[in-house]
């Protein structure tokens, strides 16, 4: 019979755990922390600041288009505005925020004290911050990319885009992709090797499945965009001819490689949202999810199918008809697993006892909006129809419906759902409903008319239009709706800001959630869990009778995580966790210097590698006693 | 573990070991993750080569010279043969033989330097520059991509050798040596399709 310590010893034990997992105090602690919760929090705060900036850019564009012939933004400024808006939202908000949620949530949902590679998580954030600065510091200096969020050559090539605007865009991508790849490897290894005892693959919550698939997709998709933007920079800097037809290159190669990444990217953003939605639907329906296996299989099939669709972004470039027909079929096929998921969620709500708290409202908003976006996706998957609709406002409406409706609404629902866990306090339900109504209503008012504008022939990326086109009234409606949804976003952030001090105390499990993160205190202590939870079902907190089953023995005075077997979650060994370290920041700074310099001179790749090598040597240099054997052993004095 | 949900002990992990080898070790999976990323990069670059070839009337373009076989053959032969000492090092690491691991990692460092020298001469005999035409660009892309992996792993092996000779080797460091050996195998295997593509496909086509 294993016994837990007596209460007075338990308090002492918690103090020792706190000391083991504490960061150094002050600025040094800020710079050296490897605590997954702090890293994720700074990721999320950065993302929210960028969402605000990108929202302001969006509003600026909407003001310009509210009436015909306005001159708030000129053509060049308009180009810069939509390029900055799109690049920020796709590369600096949507993917990073999903990684950030995983960095915060995955160890908690696994009952663990940290990630598999804590320093890599810190490195990931610093590289992401480098990407943010790569785009926004030049913008502050008046040098803004102006060719949209995908910068096709020949327009982005050396002949048509002198200066460094296109280089800045391309290298910003390199930063964010290094950050996302580092985070993804970490998330995959954590989910595979750090599951708690008893959490077999069959008992793994849907969110973890979703993050596993999204992270694997990241690993296979992002090298394509890193490769293609490096090729673009090299065409611009050292006169290679990858995309220059005069030198035997091919401009379409850029599009193939870009969309080989770009289409999976949409699902890399959407698949984590599937995890959020499932967690919220399960908790607020007060029953285990309907069709868990079907959901897992559908996410896996999306993960595979997403790599076979990229050509549907290129229907208008004149590819062979048979190719178009194949990609039409493949694009329609992916609607099947997505539809299956919707039915599983509806069935869970239908057969459960739903409570319509704010997180569930966001999920219902998601289902309504995403179905519209999915249906317009099936329309544009058809090559002949796409040829008419491409580069019109119909496409703008479609991708905002799938990305905002399909990923941002679940994300906001997730932020509301896990907010009490992160802060220990509840957000105001009343203001939560106000924010939801404004964002959901404003979004649909703002973006639905764009379908009609697109069908009427309004092209995307135009900075103004004449009154004679008849597009004025619907554009005005779109602007009013966008403004309302931004107001709703501000209410949401204000609610979160005020509630962190003034909200009612949440307790450990305010929503009666079934997964392990709700077994930690709110907010979780630095060490997350005192003991290692043992999982006996797919909803461990709902089936825990007479207390939560745990295992004792994970380190108290040494940072340790419990490593288990990949399939069955059988404990294998106690892995020594990383201490706080400055090396991830030093390595990120060294990499930043190399990346920035290499848009000016190719030699930076050579000399820039030296400080990176030195930083990585410092990072991985094991701290152990000097050798007592061999030719270089220490000799007694 | 919270006031509402007390802990109920059902087992003890204190008896677990503090180290593991091979796929049981958590770092092994990170190494595989980075191989997947870089392997995908190689495959896509190979795809770019084949795509450009498929769009061109002649390959190499403009009557470019074919890349020379001597130094590339020496490099490739040396690289393939380096698998033998590499596997030996990996076996010594698994058996935790400190002295042999030190010698093996140092040997692999020296082999790496010899191979880089051969690679340097290989670059001199590619017969085309990166800025000549798209054929030259994509050949250099593949070569630079692979060489960066050789250099990276050589750097890691050299640092590892320096550390091993000056420190007491623990179980985690034996696991590091094993991971590094696995990575070298990856660098060798990744080269073979690229070698076939650059040196033999244009000759056979």
HADDOCK unambig.tbl for C-alpha pairs under 7 A between the chains (distance, minus, plus):
assign (segid A and resid 2 and name CA) (segid B and resid 9 and name CA) 6.13 0.50 0.50
assign (segid A and resid 2 and name CA) (segid B and resid 10 and name CA) 6.93 0.50 0.50
assign (segid A and resid 2 and name CA) (segid B and resid 11 and name CA) 6.78 0.50 0.50
assign (segid A and resid 3 and name CA) (segid B and resid 9 and name CA) 6.68 0.50 0.50
assign (segid A and resid 4 and name CA) (segid B and resid 9 and name CA) 6.99 0.50 0.50
assign (segid A and resid 116 and name CA) (segid B and resid 26 and name CA) 6.87 0.50 0.50
assign (segid A and resid 185 and name CA) (segid B and resid 30 and name CA) 6.24 0.50 0.50
assign (segid A and resid 185 and name CA) (segid B and resid 33 and name CA) 5.60 0.50 0.50
assign (segid A and resid 189 and name CA) (segid B and resid 29 and name CA) 6.00 0.50 0.50
assign (segid A and resid 189 and name CA) (segid B and resid 30 and name CA) 6.50 0.50 0.50
assign (segid A and resid 193 and name CA) (segid B and resid 26 and name CA) 6.43 0.50 0.50
assign (segid A and resid 219 and name CA) (segid B and resid 37 and name CA) 5.43 0.50 0.50
assign (segid A and resid 220 and name CA) (segid B and resid 37 and name CA) 6.37 0.50 0.50
assign (segid A and resid 220 and name CA) (segid B and resid 40 and name CA) 6.13 0.50 0.50
assign (segid A and resid 223 and name CA) (segid B and resid 37 and name CA) 6.47 0.50 0.50
assign (segid A and resid 223 and name CA) (segid B and resid 40 and name CA) 6.50 0.50 0.50
assign (segid A and resid 223 and name CA) (segid B and resid 41 and name CA) 5.26 0.50 0.50
assign (segid A and resid 224 and name CA) (segid B and resid 41 and name CA) 6.65 0.50 0.50
assign (segid A and resid 224 and name CA) (segid B and resid 44 and name CA) 6.61 0.50 0.50
assign (segid A and resid 227 and name CA) (segid B and resid 41 and name CA) 6.96 0.50 0.50
assign (segid A and resid 239 and name CA) (segid B and resid 131 and name CA) 5.33 0.50 0.50
assign (segid A and resid 240 and name CA) (segid B and resid 130 and name CA) 5.78 0.50 0.50
assign (segid A and resid 240 and name CA) (segid B and resid 131 and name CA) 4.57 0.50 0.50
assign (segid A and resid 240 and name CA) (segid B and resid 134 and name CA) 6.80 0.50 0.50
assign (segid A and resid 240 and name CA) (segid B and resid 137 and name CA) 5.33 0.50 0.50
assign (segid A and resid 241 and name CA) (segid B and resid 131 and name CA) 6.72 0.50 0.50
assign (segid A and resid 241 and name CA) (segid B and resid 133 and name CA) 5.74 0.50 0.50
assign (segid A and resid 241 and name CA) (segid B and resid 134 and name CA) 4.65 0.50 0.50
assign (segid A and resid 241 and name CA) (segid B and resid 137 and name CA) 6.20 0.50 0.50
assign (segid A and resid 242 and name CA) (segid B and resid 134 and name CA) 5.32 0.50 0.50
assign (segid A and resid 242 and name CA) (segid B and resid 137 and name CA) 6.49 0.50 0.50
assign (segid A and resid 247 and name CA) (segid B and resid 133 and name CA) 4.79 0.50 0.50
assign (segid A and resid 247 and name CA) (segid B and resid 134 and name CA) 5.74 0.50 0.50
assign (segid A and resid 248 and name CA) (segid B and resid 56 and name CA) 6.95 0.50 0.50
assign (segid A and resid 248 and name CA) (segid B and resid 133 and name CA) 6.03 0.50 0.50
assign (segid A and resid 248 and name CA) (segid B and resid 134 and name CA) 5.06 0.50 0.50
assign (segid A and resid 249 and name CA) (segid B and resid 52 and name CA) 6.68 0.50 0.50
assign (segid A and resid 249 and name CA) (segid B and resid 134 and name CA) 4.97 0.50 0.50
assign (segid A and resid 250 and name CA) (segid B and resid 52 and name CA) 7.00 0.50 0.50
assign (segid A and resid 508 and name CA) (segid B and resid 2 and name CA) 6.72 0.50 0.50
assign (segid A and resid 519 and name CA) (segid B and resid 1 and name CA) 6.40 0.50 0.50
assign (segid A and resid 519 and name CA) (segid B and resid 2 and name CA) 6.51 0.50 0.50
assign (segid A and resid 520 and name CA) (segid B and resid 1 and name CA) 6.73 0.50 0.50
assign (segid A and resid 520 and name CA) (segid B and resid 2 and name CA) 6.60 0.50 0.50
assign (segid A and resid 521 and name CA) (segid B and resid 2 and name CA) 6.16 0.50 0.50
assign (segid A and resid 530 and name CA) (segid B and resid 1 and name CA) 6.98 0.50 0.50
assign (segid A and resid 547 and name CA) (segid B and resid 5 and name CA) 5.33 0.50 0.50
assign (segid A and resid 547 and name CA) (segid B and resid 6 and name CA) 4.89 0.50 0.50
assign (segid A and resid 547 and name CA) (segid B and resid 7 and name CA) 5.37 0.50 0.50
assign (segid A and resid 547 and name CA) (segid B and resid 8 and name CA) 5.40 0.50 0.50
assign (segid A and resid 548 and name CA) (segid B and resid 5 and name CA) 6.27 0.50 0.50
assign (segid A and resid 548 and name CA) (segid B and resid 6 and name CA) 6.18 0.50 0.50
assign (segid A and resid 548 and name CA) (segid B and resid 7 and name CA) 4.81 0.50 0.50
assign (segid A and resid 548 and name CA) (segid B and resid 8 and name CA) 5.40 0.50 0.50
assign (segid A and resid 549 and name CA) (segid B and resid 7 and name CA) 6.05 0.50 0.50
assign (segid A and resid 549 and name CA) (segid B and resid 8 and name CA) 4.65 0.50 0.50
assign (segid A and resid 549 and name CA) (segid B and resid 9 and name CA) 5.68 0.50 0.50
assign (segid A and resid 549 and name CA) (segid B and resid 10 and name CA) 5.96 0.50 0.50
assign (segid A and resid 550 and name CA) (segid B and resid 7 and name CA) 6.13 0.50 0.50
assign (segid A and resid 550 and name CA) (segid B and resid 8 and name CA) 5.78 0.50 0.50
assign (segid A and resid 550 and name CA) (segid B and resid 9 and name CA) 4.80 0.50 0.50
assign (segid A and resid 550 and name CA) (segid B and resid 10 and name CA) 5.80 0.50 0.50
assign (segid A and resid 550 and name CA) (segid B and resid 11 and name CA) 6.96 0.50 0.50
assign (segid A and resid 551 and name CA) (segid B and resid 9 and name CA) 5.52 0.50 0.50
assign (segid A and resid 551 and name CA) (segid B and resid 10 and name CA) 5.75 0.50 0.50
assign (segid A and resid 551 and name CA) (segid B and resid 11 and name CA) 4.58 0.50 0.50
assign (segid A and resid 551 and name CA) (segid B and resid 12 and name CA) 5.03 0.50 0.50
assign (segid A and resid 551 and name CA) (segid B and resid 13 and name CA) 6.39 0.50 0.50
assign (segid A and resid 552 and name CA) (segid B and resid 9 and name CA) 6.75 0.50 0.50
assign (segid A and resid 552 and name CA) (segid B and resid 11 and name CA) 6.41 0.50 0.50
assign (segid A and resid 552 and name CA) (segid B and resid 12 and name CA) 4.68 0.50 0.50
assign (segid A and resid 552 and name CA) (segid B and resid 13 and name CA) 5.90 0.50 0.50
assign (segid A and resid 553 and name CA) (segid B and resid 12 and name CA) 5.31 0.50 0.50
assign (segid A and resid 553 and name CA) (segid B and resid 13 and name CA) 4.47 0.50 0.50
assign (segid A and resid 553 and name CA) (segid B and resid 14 and name CA) 4.06 0.50 0.50
assign (segid A and resid 554 and name CA) (segid B and resid 13 and name CA) 6.06 0.50 0.50
assign (segid A and resid 554 and name CA) (segid B and resid 14 and name CA) 6.35 0.50 0.50
assign (segid A and resid 572 and name CA) (segid B and resid 16 and name CA) 6.75 0.50 0.50
assign (segid A and resid 573 and name CA) (segid B and resid 16 and name CA) 5.19 0.50 0.50
assign (segid A and resid 573 and name CA) (segid B and resid 17 and name CA) 5.00 0.50 0.50
assign (segid A and resid 573 and name CA) (segid B and resid 18 and name CA) 5.44 0.50 0.50
assign (segid A and resid 573 and name CA) (segid B and resid 19 and name CA) 6.08 0.50 0.50
assign (segid A and resid 573 and name CA) (segid B and resid 20 and name CA) 6.63 0.50 0.50
assign (segid A and resid 574 and name CA) (segid B and resid 16 and name CA) 6.50 0.50 0.50
assign (segid A and resid 574 and name CA) (segid B and resid 17 and name CA) 6.37 0.50 0.50
assign (segid A and resid 574 and name CA) (segid B and resid 18 and name CA) 4.85 0.50 0.50
assign (segid A and resid 574 and name CA) (segid B and resid 19 and name CA) 6.93 0.50 0.50
assign (segid A and resid 575 and name CA) (segid B and resid 18 and name CA) 5.98 0.50 0.50
assign (segid A and resid 575 and name CA) (segid B and resid 19 and name CA) 6.58 0.50 0.50
assign (segid A and resid 624 and name CA) (segid B and resid 167 and name CA) 6.55 0.50 0.50
assign (segid A and resid 624 and name CA) (segid B and resid 168 and name CA) 6.61 0.50 0.50
assign (segid A and resid 625 and name CA) (segid B and resid 167 and name CA) 5.88 0.50 0.50
assign (segid A and resid 625 and name CA) (segid B and resid 168 and name CA) 5.81 0.50 0.50
assign (segid A and resid 626 and name CA) (segid B and resid 166 and name CA) 5.77 0.50 0.50
assign (segid A and resid 626 and name CA) (segid B and resid 167 and name CA) 4.09 0.50 0.50
assign (segid A and resid 626 and name CA) (segid B and resid 168 and name CA) 5.64 0.50 0.50
assign (segid A and resid 627 and name CA) (segid B and resid 165 and name CA) 6.95 0.50 0.50
assign (segid A and resid 627 and name CA) (segid B and resid 166 and name CA) 5.11 0.50 0.50
assign (segid A and resid 627 and name CA) (segid B and resid 167 and name CA) 3.90 0.50 0.50
assign (segid A and resid 627 and name CA) (segid B and resid 168 and name CA) 4.31 0.50 0.50
assign (segid A and resid 628 and name CA) (segid B and resid 168 and name CA) 6.70 0.50 0.50
assign (segid A and resid 630 and name CA) (segid B and resid 165 and name CA) 6.73 0.50 0.50
assign (segid A and resid 632 and name CA) (segid B and resid 165 and name CA) 5.88 0.50 0.50
assign (segid A and resid 632 and name CA) (segid B and resid 166 and name CA) 5.65 0.50 0.50
assign (segid A and resid 633 and name CA) (segid B and resid 166 and name CA) 6.24 0.50 0.50
